[in-house]
Amino acid sequence: MTRLSSGALPLYGATAQVPTIGPSGSVMRLEPSLPAGAPYVSIPTSVSHSASTPVYGSYTSSSPQSWPVQSRYSPEDSVDEIPSILDHGQDSLASTSPSSGMSRGAGSRPQRRPSNRDEFDGPQVQFLTRPPSDYIAMQEREMPHLPTNLLVSEQDKVLAAVNDRLSQCAFDFVAKYQFPIPLTQDMRPVERPQDREWTEWVYLLKRLATKRRIPARVLYNGQIKQFITVLENSLEMRHAAKHQSRPLKDDRNILQLISAGIQVAKILKDAAAMDYLDRLYVSTENQIQDRAAASMARFR
């Protein structure tokens, strides 16, 4: 057994090994190989801490065995080598650890950091040439006056008639083809067209179309792609009919809303509703023309 300097304790009676530096500069740790079937001797309860007796029980084997003798070293030398060993361990972990992208799996996408930037903030954008100042001034001048010959009460009467007829049209369409109507706790069952506002009928028809519950054959010319656009064009009908504080609409806008209702009845293939709204359009247009002719004759 090789005697060690004071302060160095042998590990299980074996000669301590010193980390050595290999040819490539990496630190290698030498560990003695023990026989597979070598038994250990139990540690005695009382050990003499003299210079000639090891602190832990010496290793014994049934067969004699020679151990490689290493040169003596001091604890200060091994402590000086610890930083280099730690640095090498960190480098080894960094080189062998899988990347963050690989740990998520090959099929998963890397997570994006939340950002308020969109396609308008990137480098691939274009800005048009600003028009001349006189051209902008011509655009921003006072808007031309559009003829408005119907009174507010007359406009409300026309728009309410269109709103009610469209609700009846949607009610008949859903009942004819037995489309389901979702019910919630705060909604009562539908028993008449007035149980749902026109905006609610539009929402129901749009949901049925997007969920592919409405086949194209039940629509006019199979216009399933134009169905949602036609419905959205008529949404202003309910707003104009229900909100009495709305600004006065011009004559062309009133006729445009009636025309939007006609397109809804047409795409739903409701001939009765389409005929009613067409007659309403003609009568409203005649009323506007008569009112405009009377107004012009007054100022002559």
N, C-alpha and C positions, 0 to 999 in steps of 0.2 A: 504494500500500500504506500503510495507516495504521500509524503508529508506536505501539507499546504502551509502557506504563510498565515500568520494570525489575522483573524477577521474573515477568512474564506472558509465556508463550511461545505463539506462534500455533500452531494445529493445522493441519498440512499447508499452511502459507502462507495459510490463510483467516483472516478476522477471527473471533475467539472470540465466541460467543453467550452471553448472560446469561439465566438462567431468569427469566421474567417472570410476574407474577401477573395472572391473568385477571379478568374481572368477577365471577365467582362465588367468588373467593378461592382457586382451585386454581392450582397452579404449572404452567405450560406451558413446554415446552422448544422453543426455536426452532432449527431446523437448516436450513442452506442446501441447496437442491436443485441437484444437479449434472446436467449433460447426460449422457445415456446413453452417448454414444460418445466422451466426452472422454478422451484418453489421459493417462497420468501420466508425468512425467519422472523417470527414475531418480535416486536420491539420490547425490550425489557422495561419493566416499570421504573427501575432506577438505573440511570446511566451516569457514569463518572465522567465529568467534563474535564478530564486531564488532557494534556497535550498529546498523549499517545493513544487515547481512546476516541473514536469518532462519536459525534453527537447522536447520529441515528445508527441503528444496527447495521453491521456490515453484511454485504450480500454473500451468501454461500451457495454453492452448487455441488451436486454430487460428483461432477467431473471437473478437473482443474481447467481453469480458463485464464488466459493472459489478456490483459487489456492494454490498448495502446497508451503509451506514456506521452503526455503533453507537457510542454514547457510551462514553467511556473508563470503566473501572472498576478497582478495586483488588482484589487477591486476598483481602484481608480481608473485603470486602463479600460475595464469593461464598461464603466459608467460613461467614459468619454465616447464610446462607440454607440451608445443608445440613440442619440439624435440621428445618426446616419441610418440606423436600422429602421427607426420610425419613418424617416423620409422615404426609404425604399418601400416600406409597407404601404404608405399612402399612394405612391406611384403605382404599385402593383394593383391596389384596389381600384384606382381610377382607370387602369388599362383593362382590367378584367370585368368590371361592373358593366351590366347592359345599359344601353342608352335609354333615356326616358321614352323615346318613340318606340323602341323595341319592346319595352315592358308592357305597353298597352296592347300589343298584339299586332299582327300584320294587317288585319282587316279593319282596325279602328282608325279613325281620323284624329290627328292631333288637335287638342283643344285650342280654341282661339281666345285670346284675351278680349274681354268686352271693350268695345270702342264705339264712340259716336261718329266715327268716320264712315262715309258711304262712297258710292261711285262718283259723287260730285266733288269729293275732296282729293281724288287721286291725281297723278300727273297726266293721265290721258284724258284731259277735258279740253273743250273748245269754247271760246267766247266769240260771239258774233260782233261784227263791227257796229258800233253804236251809230244810229241814224243821226242825221243833222238836226240841229236844235230847232230850225224852223219846221221841219217835218214833225218833230215831237210836239211842238206847240200847236200845229194844226190838228193833231190827234187829241190833244188835251183840251181843246176848246169846248164850249158848252154843247151838251148833247142835243141833237135835233129832237124836236117834239114829235112824238108819235100820237096819232089820233086816238082819243079815248072818248067815246060817245055813250057808253053804257054807264049807268049809275052804279054805285056800290051795291045796292040792293038787287039790281038786275044781274050783276055779275055773280053775286052769291047764289042767286036762284039757279042760274045756269050751271055753275060748278057743283052745287049740291045735287042737281039732277044727274050729272055725269057720274058723280061719286056713288050715288045710290044704284045707278044702273050697272056700273062695273061690279059692285058688290054682289048684285043679283047674278051677273054673268059668271063670276067666280064660284058662287054657291052652286049654280046649276052644273058647272063644269066638274067640280069635285064630286057632286052627288051622282052625276051621270056615269062617271068611270070609277066610282067607289074608291077614291083615293083616301088614305088614312089621314086623320087630323089629330096631331098630338095634343094631349090635354095635360095641364098642370093644375096644381091645387087652387091657384087664384084665377083660373079660367073656367067658365061655365061651358057646358056642351053647346054646340052650334045647332040651333033649331030654325033659324031664319037668317037671311043675309045680313041684317043689322046687328047680329051678335058679334060680328067682327068688323073692325074698321078696314078701309081699303088698304092701308099700309100692312095690316095683319094678313089680309088675303094675298097681297103681293109677296110677303115674306114666306107664306106657306107654299105658294106656287113656285117660288124660286128654290126653296129647299127640296121640293119634290123633283124639280128639274135637275138640280145639281146631284141629287142622290139617284138619278136615273130611274125614278119611279114613273115619270111621264114618257110614254113611248112617242116617237116622232110621228107616228101615223095618226095620232089624235089631234095634231096641230095642222094648221093650214100650210099645205105644201111641205110638210115635214120640217118646218123652220124651227128646229129645236135650238140651234145656235143663236138665232135672233130673238128667242123667246124672252130671255132675261133682259135684254136691251129694251124691248118693247114694254115690258113691265116697269122698268125703272123710269122710262120716259113719262109714265103716268103717275109717278109718285107725288108730284106737285099738286095733283088734283085734290087730295085730301087736305094738304096744308092750306091750300087756297080756300077750300070750302069751310074749314073749321076755324081758322084764325080770322076773326073779324077785324083785328087791328092791322091787318096787312095793308101795304100800300095799294093804291088803285092800279089795276092792270090795264094795259092798252088793249085795243081791240084785237090786234093780231095775236097777242098772247092768249086771249080768251079763246079765239078760234084754234090756236095751236093746241091748247089743252083738250078741247073737244076732239080734235083730230087724233091726239094720242089715245083717247078712249076708244075711238073707232078702230085703231090698229089693234088694241087689245081684244076687242070683240071679234075682229077678223081672224087673228091668229088662234083664238079659241074656237073658231068656227061656230059662233053664235049668231045666226042670221037675224033673229029677232032683236037682239041687242044692237047689232050693227045698223039695222034699219032705223031703230029709235034714235041712236046717236047721230046718224046721218041727217035725219029730219031736224034734229035739234041744231046741228051745224048750219043747215040752210036757213032755218028761221032766225037764228042769232045773227047770221051774216046779213040777212035782209033787214033786220032791225038796226044793225049798225049803219048800213047804207042809207036807210031812211032818216036816221038821226043825223048823219053827216050831211045829207042833202038839205035838211031843214036848217041846219046850222049855217051852211053856206048861203042859203037864200036870205037869212036874217041879216047877214053882214053885207049884202049887196046894196 
